Amino acid sequence: MNDIIFMALSYIFMAQEQQILRSVAAQLMNGEEVRLEDQKLRVRRVGSGRLRMVRFKLHGREFDAIEQNPKKPSRWGQLAREKHQVVQFRDVLTQKYVAVSVDGEITKYGR
């Protein structure tokens, strides 16, 4: 019974996390600021490509949401060139990319 409750809570937690990432990605690509719970964050332009980026906290950890560079030869770059809204999420502490949003659809990397 405890396993079922844990699985249900894990699913709810993941669904809420995905909704937050979806919201951050949409706001990043469509505005000058991101509002997330009690956070009001300014969208910055970074790098030579002037890509959008915002740093936010989620569950006590900091993440960067970064607009995908359409000049990159990756599949994500290809989607960005095709005018899809592609946002990469990077854990600030580990500097590892943890998820990507393509037109609001969240895909987590790794486990």
PyMOL commands that set and color helices and strands:
alter all, ss='L'
color gray80, all
select helices_A, chain A and resi 2-30+75-81
alter helices_A, ss='H'
color red, helices_A
select strands_A, chain A and resi 33-36+39-42+44-46+51-58+61-67+86-91+97-102+105-108
alter strands_A, ss='S'
color yellow, strands_A
deselect
rebuild
show_as cartoon
